[in-house]
Amino acid sequence: QVQLVESGGGLVQAGGSLRLSCAASGSIRSINGMDWYRQAPGKQREFVAAIVGNNVRNYADSVKGRFTISRDNTRTTVYLQMNSLNAEDTAVYYCSVLLVSGRYWGQGTQVTVSS
């Protein structure tokens, strides 16, 4: 079992930046990669970014060049630096890990971008 706690969301003006954090606890030795997803009102949850293995990164096309995923040396905290935010980035952002036992989710953190 893994517990995930996100933080760092908030209200920001278009063009601004936010940095999200996600701290993992529990069976952290089994974590190889960590992901960020988001869900906007009335829409399905969608993939945003992932970091896996030796810090191999993957991004959704909609955030490439604006968002950066990283993690600390212990690999228990993952970050999402979000720059040049726009209204379409408004969503609840979720941290997630995929283990043999299943996919685990944090409680989410709200990001609201005002235009």
Buried (B, 14 or more C-beta within 10 A) or exposed (E): EBEBBBEBBEEBEEEBEBBBBBBBEBBBEEBEBBBBBBBBEEEEBEBBBBBBEEEEBBBBEBBEEBBBBBBEEEBBBBBBBBBEBEEEBBBBBBBBBBBEEEEBBBEBBEBBBEE
